[in-house]
Amino acid sequence: MENETEETQETQNTQGTPETLDAIKSQLEEEQKAKAAAEALLTEKDTRIAELEASLSQEKSDRELALAELGATREANSAAVAKYLDAVKAANPAIPQDVIAGDTIEDIDASLAQATAIAERVRARLENEVKGTKVPAGAPARTGIDIEGLSPREKIAAGIQQKGGGTT
């Protein structure tokens, strides 16, 4: 009988009571639902990660393209500024070429304005100097040598030279 009791207890332990089985089944169903929900969230997360990675890859590609365009634009700008500098120098031959300089169009325009102002001041000063000195028309009148400040020897040499004689 002891064997029979043990078998009955063992059978009850393995099969369990109907309430225990129902509780286990409901717990299993809840866990399966939770697992399904977790898997759905993981799938949704993986999808979102893939979307973000694709977006990041596109942004990197767009950034590289923008940087390449920026480099090309800078090179074109530098070439245009260099041509503008050459044109400004050619258009202003009265101003020394090394005075006009700059890395941007604004810098070149500013240096041109400054150089033009300096050239105008110099031109005005030279014109004033020219106006101040009057040169008489024709050749100056011939006068004799002023001998007042000469030494006796120089006076004798000047007299001999006027008469057409040489000095020895």
C-alpha positions in Angstrom: 0.0 0.0 0.0 2.8 2.3 0.6 3.7 2.0 -3.1 0.2 2.8 -4.1 0.2 6.0 -1.9 3.4 7.1 -3.3 2.2 6.6 -6.8 -1.0 8.5 -6.1 1.0 11.4 -4.7 3.4 11.3 -7.6 0.5 11.3 -10.0 -1.1 14.3 -8.3 2.2 16.1 -8.2 2.7 15.6 -12.0 -0.8 16.2 -13.0 -1.7 18.6 -10.4 -5.1 19.8 -9.4 -7.4 21.3 -11.9 -7.1 24.7 -10.2 -3.4 24.5 -10.3 -3.4 23.6 -13.9 -5.8 26.4 -14.8 -3.5 28.9 -12.9 -0.4 27.5 -14.7 -2.2 27.7 -18.1 -3.4 31.3 -17.5 0.1 32.3 -16.3 1.6 30.6 -19.4 -0.9 32.5 -21.6 0.0 35.8 -19.9 3.7 35.1 -20.3 3.1 34.2 -24.0 1.2 37.4 -24.5 3.9 39.4 -22.7 6.5 37.6 -24.9 4.6 38.4 -28.0 4.2 42.1 -26.9 8.0 42.2 -26.1 8.8 40.7 -29.5 6.5 43.2 -31.2 8.3 46.1 -29.3 11.7 44.6 -30.3 10.6 44.4 -33.9 9.3 48.0 -33.8 12.5 49.1 -32.1 14.6 47.3 -34.7 12.6 48.9 -37.5 13.0 52.4 -35.9 16.8 51.8 -35.5 17.0 50.8 -39.2 15.1 53.9 -40.2 17.3 56.1 -38.1 20.5 54.5 -39.5 19.2 55.0 -43.0 18.4 58.6 -42.2 21.9 59.1 -40.6 23.5 57.6 -43.7 21.6 59.9 -45.9 22.5 62.9 -43.7 26.2 61.9 -43.9 26.0 61.6 -47.7 24.2 65.0 -47.9 26.9 66.6 -45.6 29.7 65.2 -47.7 28.1 66.5 -50.8 27.5 69.9 -49.2 31.2 70.0 -48.1 32.3 69.2 -51.6 30.1 71.9 -53.1 31.4 74.4 -50.5 35.0 73.6 -51.5 34.2 74.1 -55.1 32.4 77.4 -54.3 35.4 78.6 -52.3 37.7 77.8 -55.2 35.4 79.6 -57.6 35.2 82.6 -55.3 39.0 82.7 -54.9 39.4 82.6 -58.7 36.8 85.4 -59.1 38.5 87.6 -56.5 41.9 87.1 -58.2 40.3 88.1 -61.6 38.7 91.1 -59.9 42.0 92.2 -58.4 43.7 92.0 -61.8 40.9 94.0 -63.4 41.0 96.7 -60.7 44.8 96.9 -61.1 44.5 97.2 -64.9 41.7 99.8 -64.6 43.9 102.0 -62.3 47.3 102.3 -63.9 48.1 105.5 -62.1 48.1 103.7 -58.7 51.1 101.4 -57.9 50.1 97.8 -58.4 51.4 96.6 -55.0 49.2 99.0 -53.1 46.0 97.4 -54.3 45.5 94.1 -52.5 42.9 92.0 -50.6 41.5 88.6 -50.2 37.9 89.6 -50.7 36.2 92.0 -53.1 35.4 94.3 -50.1 39.1 94.3 -49.1 40.2 95.1 -52.7 37.6 98.0 -52.9 38.8 99.4 -49.6 42.5 99.3 -50.6 41.6 100.9 -53.9 39.7 103.7 -52.2 42.6 104.2 -49.8 45.2 104.2 -52.6 43.0 106.6 -54.7 42.7 109.0 -51.8 46.5 108.9 -51.3 47.1 109.5 -55.0 44.7 112.4 -55.0 46.5 114.0 -52.0 49.9 113.6 -53.7 48.6 115.0 -57.0 47.1 118.0 -55.3 50.3 118.6 -53.3 52.4 118.4 -56.5 50.0 120.8 -58.4 50.3 123.3 -55.5 54.1 123.1 -55.7 54.0 123.6 -59.5 51.7 126.6 -59.1 54.0 128.1 -56.5 57.1 128.1 -58.8 56.8 130.4 -61.8 59.2 129.9 -64.6 59.6 133.0 -66.8 59.0 132.6 -70.5 62.1 132.6 -72.7 65.7 132.4 -71.7 67.0 134.3 -68.7 68.9 137.6 -69.3 72.6 137.3 -69.5 74.4 138.9 -66.7 78.0 138.8 -65.6 79.4 136.7 -62.9 78.8 138.0 -59.4 82.4 138.4 -58.1 81.6 139.8 -54.7 81.9 136.5 -52.8 85.0 135.3 -54.7 88.5 135.3 -53.5 91.2 137.3 -55.4 92.5 134.3 -57.1 88.9 133.3 -58.2 88.3 136.8 -59.4 91.4 136.7 -61.6 90.4 133.3 -63.0 86.9 134.5 -63.8 88.2 137.6 -65.6 90.6 135.5 -67.7 87.8 133.1 -68.6 85.5 136.0 -69.7 88.1 137.3 -72.1 88.4 133.9 -73.7 91.7 132.9 -72.1 92.4 129.6 -70.5 93.5 128.9 -67.0 96.7 127.2 -66.4 
